[in-house]
Amino acid sequence: MSTFTRISIRRRTPRWDDEPATAADALDLWSFGAAAANVVMQLAAPPVGHGVLESTVESGQLMRHPWKRARTTLSYISVALLGSDADRGSYREAVDTAHRPVHSGPDSPVQYNAFDPDLQLWVAAAIFVGLEDCYQLLRGELSAEAAEVFYRSAFPLGTTLQVREEQWPPTRADFDRYWDQACASIQIDEPVRDYLQDLIALRMLPWVLRPGWAQLLRFLTTGFLAPVFRDALGLAWSARRQWRFERLFLLVALGNRFLPKFIRQAPGYLLLFDVKLRLRRGAPLI
């Protein structure tokens, strides 16, 4: 694992949960602090970045409909990791419908298609990396054996859409090699950089809601990004900020340890419940 393509944590909470860990266990409410960083990671692949930037799907525009976009993305993750096969099938159909018009045009600087399994694997891999980082910050470092179980449990993040199970690197070590190689191709050009900077600055929200929150989001987002992504986006970091980031999550992890699971994991299950309710009512999922 490269320290250039993954975050490096010197001080983290000791492992306090001996039960087998799965990617679903990373859906603690505190992990949502890494959401913006994960968007940066996904969009750092030029085809994904321009696919999002140029998308004509109005309802999926993050800067115009931030709450709806956040709900649909987080609902997808909850369905993939917590839902039944039927839930995944229904959500896949909804996402496929939204993805059909998302493809490059004659004036696009890069070629892309939202149905490309390789691009979907990149997005799913970025989500997995974010979940693993959050889990180990909040619940302690995984052993090699536990990390293997955690990794395989994350496959539905991709296979719920067009990624085939055999497309995922077969072992956790193979995934590290895939991730290092894939990160060598990331590039954030000016239009995508401006879009992501607007996201981190919370410019999609009314200005009265930004003070304080935008600074906190920038700090958390930068802390959850590996150096390769920070450099591509032009975000500054320092040893002192790293110290603060680690101490913050030592404190958060301590509080998280004593929260009952039904509180820690409530957001994921509430999102899954919302999806099931929408299915029963025949309401749009995304």
Secondary structure as UniProt FT lines:
FT   TURN            3..5
FT   HELIX           23..26
FT   HELIX           29..34
FT   HELIX           35..43
FT   HELIX           46..54
FT   HELIX           58..60
FT   TURN            62..64
FT   HELIX           66..82
FT   HELIX           85..99
FT   TURN            100..101
FT   TURN            106..107
FT   TURN            114..115
FT   HELIX           117..139
FT   HELIX           144..152
FT   TURN            153..155
FT   HELIX           156..159
FT   TURN            160..162
FT   HELIX           165..167
FT   HELIX           172..183
FT   TURN            184..185
FT   HELIX           190..200
FT   TURN            201..204
FT   HELIX           207..209
FT   TURN            211..212
FT   HELIX           213..223
FT   HELIX           227..233
FT   HELIX           239..257
FT   HELIX           261..264
FT   HELIX           266..281
//
